[in-house]
Amino acid sequence: MRAFAPGSVTAVFAPAESGDGSKGASMAIEDGIVADVREADRTEILLDGKRTDFEPVTGVLDGLAVTARVELESAIPIGCGFGASGAATLATALSANATFDLGRSREDLVQAAHVAEVNAGTGLGDVFIQSAGGLMMDDGTGRRRWEPTNAIEYVSFGGMATSETLGDADIMAKIETVGGRTLDSLPDEPSLERLTRDAWSFAREIGLPTERVRRTVADVEESGGAASMAMLGETVFAVGVEDALPNRTEISFTGAELL
């Protein structure tokens, strides 16, 4: 049984007080990952036809107590700020549940994917927005979800080591302070343009944007749009422009699902 999970773009985030999750503002996008899970004597993972080690995917299979062959097809760059590890892990969980007739609830599957991501150091909450779809914001008082209709353009120059960033105490302390302040300053349901502009201030203050990211954001702003950096990748996303960046997608409202 095949399952799809959308990619996601996190604009702003900060670690949650519990330490095993995050608060922030993220959106699910229509581009994502399809997982096809089949019974097997040993676990094997293929990404776009090539064998690979994908720790959170292996972790979620272990958490569900199954061994399987997992074939992943990706329409988003891996390791570039599109929540690819979360999408792959969540899609795998949904597909495995159907393939092995596990009878797990959606909530259980999302939590299993989340735990696998946290244990692998590849994400702190992408699977929640990827399950729900839309745009979701959590400032620590609870999650709010809504459905902006803006088109999103993006370009990716490469990846960043998410596990290294999430494991750096100094960087995370700064993200906690600046991210928390940014989220507190936003209205309950900010426009995507407002969120993107505030996200760019957040990204610059924590010092993660590369020179290529800075130049690209400046070019988008000169075109009259708003742009920022996807967390965490050398990737720029933009709204309010047309053909300013090479890739264009929409916000996914449905979230992860069986195909």
C-alpha positions, 0 to 999 in steps of 0.5 A: 500500500502506497502513502503520500506525505507532503513536504513542509517549510518551517519559517520560524521555530523554537524548541519546546520546553519539553525538549522533544518537540518544537513550537513554530510556524510551518506550512505543508506543500503539495510536493512531497514523498510517496512511500511503498512498504512491502513485507520483507525478511529484513528492512531495506530502504530505497530512495528514488531507486537507490539503496540508502540509510534513512535512520528515522524511517528505520526507526519508525519501522522498529517502533511499529515492530515490522521489517519491510522493504520501503521504496521512497519516491521524492519530489522534494530535495532531501536535507534542504529544509523541506521536511523530507525526513519527516515526510518519508517517515510519516508516509512509511508509517501510514503505508506500514500500518495498511500493509501489515494491518496494524490497526494503529490510529492516525494519532499513534502513527504520527506520534511514532513518526515524531519519536523516530524523527526526534531520536534520529535528530532529523526533526522536532515536529515536521510530521504534525503539519505534514499530517494536518496540512495547511499552515500551522502555528504554535506559540506555546499556547496551542496549535492553530491551523488555517489555509492560505491560498498563496502560491509559494516559489522556492529555490534550493542551493543545498542542505544543512546538517539538521542534526548538527544544528539541533545538537548545538546548545549555543545555536539552540539557545539563540533560536529559543530566544529569537524564535520565541520572541518572533512567535509572540509578536505575530497575530493569531493568523498572520498573512503569509506575507507577514509571516515570511517577512518576520521569518526573515528577520528571525533567520538573519538574527540567528545568523544562519543565512548564507550569502547566496540565500541573502542575495536571493531574498534581496532579489525577491524583495526588489521584485515586490515579494517577501522571502525567507530561508527554510529551516533548516536548509540553504533554501529560499521560499517566496510569496507574492511573486511570479517566476522569481524563483524556479520552482512553484508549488501550493499549500497542501490542505489535505496532509498525509494520506493513503494512495 
